[in-house]
Amino acid sequence: MSTIDPPLRNAAPFAVPKSLREATRLQTVLLGAGVVVALIAFLSFALMWVEWQTTTQEFFTVSGDFVSFWTAGYLALEGRAIDAYREMPHYFEQLALHGDTHRLYVAFFYPPFFLLLCAGFALIGYFPALCLWLGTTLAFYALALRALLPKGLRHGDHAWVLFLGYPAVMVNAGFGQNGYLSTALFGGAAVWLDRRPAMAGICLGCLAYKPQLGLIVPLALAVAGRWRCFAVAAATVLLLVAAATVAFGVDIWPPFLADMGVARRDWLEAPVPTYLTFLVTIFGAVRLHDGPLVLAYAAQAAAAVLAIALLVRALLQRAPNRRSGRAEIAAIAAAVPFCSPFMLEYDLVILAVPMAWLFGEGLRDGFRRGEGATLIAAYFAPVLFKIPAFDSALKCSVILAAAALLAMVLRRLAATETQPNQGADSSARGNAAPVLV
């Protein structure tokens, strides 16, 4: 039983110490101010994004990665899906769209079933498709986080708005990328895993569109004993593969697999400092600072083994009454940045899931030592690591913040203390003032 899964009940009257009343009042003010600031930041960015897209006379580079998705979908509609995995035909299609010979080729490395989604967006013009892509995936992101946070808290009903101002949200929009979609799938799995494991399995299966984000998922589900979710997730992947094969033919798979080699050689391993600054992994940090390739892979592998071992240990150490799908998915999402060398800054949006879960637990039961500072660091890491004044050793801040977030989530997950289910004590815990330490 999760500490946030049971519905909160109205408490019988009880005496609240003055210090707790004052702490609750301060928390209410701080949380309300944070919500307002986050909303202002988000709306300000949205207005700037619209201005950037509508005032320029050229094909603007903001949200430029969506060029790859739209043109790949267009090629699929034209019956040339294979060309989405061939550099020159795909580049010529991008060139025909924006007409800028100075722009570099934006590659497409996604499985063929993602082409089905891209083809749907390519049915309409580029700019409307871009707006629809960002708008719909952002809406799913917001809905998932709103559902993930606990309901019925006196001072946290609008806490989900904080995650609209999460800097990674702006970063993802600036790239025109799929971070919202990935986060919505993790968030949906977290919300549904306990009550609707089949729906959670569909969400996790759909994460196969970006395989590097789901490497840890099968093992974690098996360790947690989520076999129904595991089976549905596997079936979902098979159905997606079958759908892509029916739509594009068996011949689509060899070019896709060959393209994976190109992605590894030319995008991951190539010592290109400009591109390496976008990576937010230990592998990327080592390579950015001129570390040899073997050291980068070794460091990433060590981090992955450690993160997986800690996750497995936390899952196995839970007391029977601490089983929670929300906690499990939050822990999985927190471990993702350490389980793949290929993760870029817009992928940091997925950390909103473990942050939202940990924040919700703190709002209900009180923040434990270090959780407040960790949440603040993880929240601002996507922007601070890009500013040399805050992170002179580029990458360190975001990696350390992600590691601290994983540690805090796993500490909550593995907690063995029992949670009262009802009565005045439970109500008191639900209404007590969380303290940031």
N, C-alpha and C positions, 0 to 999 in steps of 0.2 A: 504494500500500500504506500503510495507516495505521500509526502507531506502536503502536496498541493492537489492531489486528485480528489479527496473528499470535499464535498461542498461545504463552504463555511456556513455556520449556523449563528443565529443571533444569540448573544450571550445573555445569561441572567445578570442582573446588576451585581457588580462587585467593586470593591474599593481599589482605585488606581492610584499608586503613589504619585506625589506631585512631580517628582523627577521624570517619571514616565509620561505624564501628561505634557510636561514641557518638551520632552524629546519628541513626542508625537506631533506637537504643534510645529516644532522646528522642521521635522521631516515633511509635514504637509506643505509648509512654505517652500522648502527646497525642491520637493518633487514637482509642485505646481510651477515654480520658476523654470525648472528644467524642461518641463513639457512645453511651456511657452517659447523658450529659447530654441528648442529643437524644431518646433513647428515654424518659427520665423526663419530659421536657417534653411529648412527644407523648401519653404515657399519662395524664399529669396533665390535659392539655386534654380528652382523650377522656372521662375521668371527670367533669370539670366539665360537659362538653356533655350527658352523660346526666343529670346532676343538674338542669341548667337545663331540660331537656325534660320531665322527669318530676315535678318538684316544684311547678311553677307551676299555678295553677288556670285560667289564661287561655291563649289561643293565643299562645305565646311568640314573640317577634320573632327569636330566634336561628335562623339558617338560613331566614329568612323568604322569601328569593327563590325557594325551591323551590315556594312557593305558586303562582307564575306557571306553572311547568312542570306541576304536578299538575292545576291547574284547566284549563289549555289541553288537556292530554291527556284530561281528563274530558269537555270539550266535544266533542273529536274522537270519543270513544266514543259520545256522545249524538247524533252526526250533525250537530253544529253547529260544525265545525272553523273555519268562517269567523269565528265569534264570538270566537275566540282573538285575532283582530287588530282587534276592535272594543272600544273601551275600556269602555263601559257594560255590555254583556253579560258581558264577562270579569270586570269588577269585581264585578258582582252575584254571580257564581259564587264569587269569592273571599270575598265577604261571607257567603254561605251556608255557606262552609266554616268560617270563624273567627268570624263574628258580631261583629267589632270595627269599628264605624263610624269610629273614630278613626285606623285604619290607612289609609295611602295605597295607591292602586292600584299593583300591581306589573306592569309591562307585559311583553308577549311580542313580541319582535322577531326571532324565529328563523325560518329557512326552513321551509316546510311539511313537509319530510321529517323535521325534528326532532320534529314533532308525532307521528310514528310511534313514536318512542322514549318520548315523554311519555305517550302513550296506554297503552303497556305498563305503566308505573309506576302509572298511574291505575286499573289493574285491581284494585289493592289499596288499603286505607285509606291516608290521608295519612301518618300517622306511620310505619307500616311501610315505606311507599314511600320516605320521606325517609331512613330508616336504610339501606334497600337501595341507594338512589341513591348516598349518600355511601360506603357500605361497598364496593360493587362498583367504583366508579370509583377509590376510593383503592387498592384492591387492584391494579387495572391500572396505576395510577401507580407503585406500589412495584415491581411486576414489571418494568415498563419500565426503571426506573432501576437495578434490580439487574442486568438484562441489559446495560445500557449500560456499566456500570463493568467494567474489565478483570478477568479471572479469573486466579488463580494467583499473585497478589502475596502475599508473605509477611505483610504487615502491613495489607492493605487489603480482606480478604475480606468484612468487614462494614461497609465504608464507606457502602454504600447506606442504612444506618439513619440516617446523618446527615441525610438528606433527608426523613425523617419529622418531624424537628424543625425543618425549614425553616419560618420564621414564616408564609410564604404558605400553607402547608398548613392552618394553623389559621384564617387569614383566609378561605380558601375554604369551610371547614366552617362558619364563622360565618355566611356568607352563604347556604349551601346551594347553591353555584353549581357550574359545570362546569369549573373549572380543572384538576381531576384528569383529566377526560376529554381535554381538549385536550393536556395534558402526556403522557398515555399514548399519544396518537396521534403526537405528535412523537417520543416515545421509541421507539415501535414502528417508525416509519419509519427512525430512525437505526440501529437494530439490524439491520433487514432490508434496507436499501438495497443493500448490496453483494452479499449472497447470495440474497436473495429480493426482487428489485425490484418484482415484482407485488404482494406483500404490503405493501411500503412505499407503493406507489401507492394501494392501498386505504386505508391509514391517512391519507395526505395528502388523498385525495379526500373522506374523511369529515370532514375539517376544514372543509369547506364549510358545515357546520352553523353555523359562526361565521366568516363570510367575512372579517372584518377581520383575523383571525389568519393567513389564508392568502394575502394579497395578493401577497406576494413569492415564494411557492412556485413558480408556473409559470415565471417568469423565471429563478429560481435553478436549477431543474431543467434548463432549456434551456441555460443557460450551462455547467452542469456536464456536459452531454451525457448526462443520465439520461433518454433518450427512452422507454425501456420503462416506467419509473416514471411519466413524464409522461403517456403514453398511458393507462395503467391508472388514474391519478388522474382524468383527464378522463372516462374511461368510467364511473368510479365516481360522479362527480357527475351525469352524464347518467342513470344508473340510479336514483339517489336521486330526481332530479326526476321521472322516469317513475313511480316507485313512489308518490310523493306525489300525482301527478296521477291515477293510477288509483284511489288510496284516497279522495281528497277531491274529485276533479273539477277541471277547468280553472278553474272559478270561484274556486278558492282563491288563485290567483296575484295578481289585481288588488288584493285587500285586503292581502296581504302587501307588495306593492310600495308601496301607499299608506302602510302602516304604517312603511316605511322613511323616508318624508318626515316623519312624526310623530316618529320617533326622532331625526332630525337636528334638527328645529325645537325640540322640547319637552324633549329630554334632553341633546343634545350642545351645541347653541348657546345654549340658555336660560341667562342669567346667574344661576344658582341656587347660591350659595356652598356650601350643604350637600352638594349632589350633586357639585359640581366637586371637592370634597375627595377623592372616590373615584377620580377620573381620575388616571392615572399617566403621562400623556403631556405633551409640550411644549405641545400645544394647551391641555390642561387647566391647566397651570401659568400660561400667559399669561392665560387667562380668569379664573382664580382671583384673580389680582392686577390685575383690572380692565383688562386689555389689550383693545384693540378686536378684533372678530371677524376682520377682515382680517389683522391682525398675527398672531393665533393660527394661522390657516390658513397664512400665509406661513412662519412659523417651523416649523410641522410639516412643510410641504412641503420646506423646505430640509433639515431633518433627515432626511427620508425619502430625498431625492435623494442626500445624502451617504452614508447607511447603505447604500443600494443600490449606489452606485458603489464603495464600499469592499468590499462583498461580492463584486461581480462581479470586481473587480480581484484579490481574493484567490483566487477560483476559477480565474481565468485564469493566475495566476502559479505555480500549484503545479507542482512537478516531477512527471514521470510516475509516479515510485514513491511519491508522497504522496497518491494518490487514495484517499479514504476517505469512505464514506457517513456514518459516524458524525460525522466532522468537518464535513461539508457540512450535515447537518441541524442540528447544534449551532450552526453559524454562522447558518443561516436563522432558528432560534428566537431567537438573540440579537439579530437585526436586527428582529424583529417589533415591539417596543415603539416603534420609530421610524418605522414604515411605516403607522401608522393613528392618527388622532386619538382614536379611541374604544376605549380599553383601560382597564379598571378594576383596582383593586388585587388582586382575586382572580385576575386573569389573569396576575399575576406568577409563578404556579406554574410556567408554562412555562419560566422561566429556570432551573429545576432541570435541564433537559436540557443547555444549554451549561455550566452549573456542574459537573454530573456528568462530562461529557466532559473538561473542562479539569482537573478534580481527578484523574480517572483517568490522564490523560497525565502530570500532575505526580508522582503516586505511582509511575509506572513509570520515567519518564525524568528526574525532577527538576524542581522548579518554577523557572521563569525569573523574572527580576526583575519584580516588580510583581504576579505572579499570585496569590501568597498573600494580599496585602492586598486585591486585587480580589475574590477569592472570599469573604473575610470580609465586605467591604462589601456585596456583592450578596446574600449570605446573610441579613444582618440588615436590609437596606434596607426590606423590607415592613413592619417594625414601627417602625424608627427614624424614617421619614418622617412617621409619625402622631404623633410626640412632639415638640412645639414646642421642648423643651429641647435636642433633638438636631438639629432642622431648623427653625430659626426662619423660614426662607424656604421654606415648605411646598412639597414636590415636588422640591427640588433634590437631596436625597440619593439618592432612588431613581432619578432620571434620570441623575445622574452615575455612580452605581454600575452601571446598565445599560449606559451608554456605555463605561465602563472594561471591563466584561465582554465587550462586543462587540469592543473593540480587542484584548484578550488572545486571544480565540478566533480572530479573523482573523489575528493574528500567528502563531499555531500553524498555522493552516490554510495560510498562504502560505509557510511555511518551506521553503527549498530544499535544506537539508542532507539528505544521504542517511541512511537508517536501516539499520544492519547487520541482516542477516536471520538470521544464525546465528553460532555460535562463541562463544568466551569473551568477546569484546568485547560482543556482544549480551547475553549473560547478565549480564555485569557491569552494563550499563546497566539491565537489568530489576531488579537487586537493589541497585543503589546507593541511598544514602539521599537522598531528595529534600530540598532545602533551601528553606525559605520565606524569600524575600528581600523 
